[in-house]
Amino acid sequence: MELSRFPRRKYTPYVTPIEPMNRLSQELGGSVNLFIKRDDQLGLTGGGNKTRKLEFAMADALLKGADTIITCGAVQSNHCRLTLSACIQENLKCILVLEERVPGSYHKDASGNNYLFQLLGAEQIVVVGLGEAPQKVQEMAAELREAQGRNVYCVPGGASNEIGALGYCACAAEIQNQIFEDTSLPRMDYLVTASGSGGTHAGLAAAMYALRSSIKVVGISTRHPEDVQTAHIHALADKTLKFATGDGTLDLPTEKVVVKDAYVGPGYSLPTEGMQEAVTLFARKEGILLDPVYTGKAAAGLIDLVRSNYFEPGSNVLFLHTGGAPSLYHYMPIDTNLPVAGATSKVANDSDEKKSD
Ligand SMILES: Cc1ncc(COP(=O)(O)O)c(C=O)c1O
């Protein structure tokens, strides 16, 4: 796998840290050692996994002479925020197509990522219904090309094609090298990640295989049932493997794609108790902010897999923090008063305050 063959822009001038989560490991019984890869600290506005994918997607766009980028995502899309941020750095115009996956969920004045779309200054924001975004992107691109002669480059949702997934091939190589270089880090047995539009999961699965790594990648679905997500990730990971290695005969074995779907709850972006517990536990045990839509549900999966002894005792388990915290401010309030193992504080209500005055 020679990633230097591909054009790349660089948006993070450092390697993201791998940190032990000793207090959380202890809290969950101490049978496994939990670590976290801090991709929430990647570059561009607010960080998160799309920054790695955009390094390759934007380089491709620039190579093709693009002056305008159109992309799409959910109404609180981290991907749209980061694409817009990359466009600002590259001096390109940026149009966002937002898909209302939950009816009535778009609010022009909402906070979180929606606020950042406005602050960062998208050229245009268009809102469409569930499943309509990819077609709308193509229609708008065709119109702009014809009417204004613009050179439009369409980045797929989540930058989840074989070009964007190269960002997570690069991350797999980074993790392998980081563990080699930092002798205080143990070998990892598992890598747990959110699995949404799929470029992150697919890039990691493809590259861990290409690199002959023994780290097992586990994807926690944030939207689709296991069979649908597994088929999607396998197809994208296989395509990415062939693209990244340049070896069209190399096939990704099906068992290299593992998806768990038990943590989606009632649907994409809708809260679950597990998510709320995970967000609260990460905050209170490690001081780390998760987001309610992706990393909160992925962490709920991580926590449940630890509690149900999915990982062999003594395993080293690396959780990928894919970012997304800006949306936490939109999805407030997380119910911090749910019974959370090990939580010592409770938000004081009015009468508590009066008592302590
Ligand atoms: C914070 C965050 N984590 C994880 C994901 C899922 O990554 P992917 O779309 O590559 O599956 C997303 C997707 O938007 C995200 O915003």
The ligand as a MOL file (V3000), in Angstrom:
LIG
                    3D

  0  0  0     0  0            999 V3000
M  V30 BEGIN CTAB
M  V30 COUNTS 16 16 0 0 0
M  V30 BEGIN ATOM
M  V30 1 C -18.5340 12.3490 14.2530 0
M  V30 2 C -18.7050 11.2580 13.2520 0
M  V30 3 N -18.2840 10.0370 13.5670 0
M  V30 4 C -18.4330 8.9900 12.7290 0
M  V30 5 C -19.0530 9.1560 11.5040 0
M  V30 6 C -19.1960 7.9760 10.6350 0
M  V30 7 O -18.1490 7.9410 9.7080 0
M  V30 8 P -18.4150 7.3430 8.2970 0
M  V30 9 O -19.4170 8.2180 7.6380 0
M  V30 10 O -17.0930 7.3510 7.6260 0
M  V30 11 O -18.9420 5.9700 8.4820 0
M  V30 12 C -19.5110 10.4230 11.1260 0
M  V30 13 C -20.1830 10.6050 9.8430 0
M  V30 14 O -20.7020 11.6220 9.5020 0
M  V30 15 C -19.3350 11.5070 12.0220 0
M  V30 16 O -19.7550 12.7400 11.7140 0
M  V30 END ATOM
M  V30 BEGIN BOND
M  V30 1 1 1 2
M  V30 2 1 2 3
M  V30 3 2 2 15
M  V30 4 2 3 4
M  V30 5 1 4 5
M  V30 6 1 5 6
M  V30 7 2 5 12
M  V30 8 1 6 7
M  V30 9 1 7 8
M  V30 10 2 8 9
M  V30 11 1 8 10
M  V30 12 1 8 11
M  V30 13 1 12 13
M  V30 14 1 12 15
M  V30 15 2 13 14
M  V30 16 1 15 16
M  V30 END BOND
M  V30 END CTAB
M  END
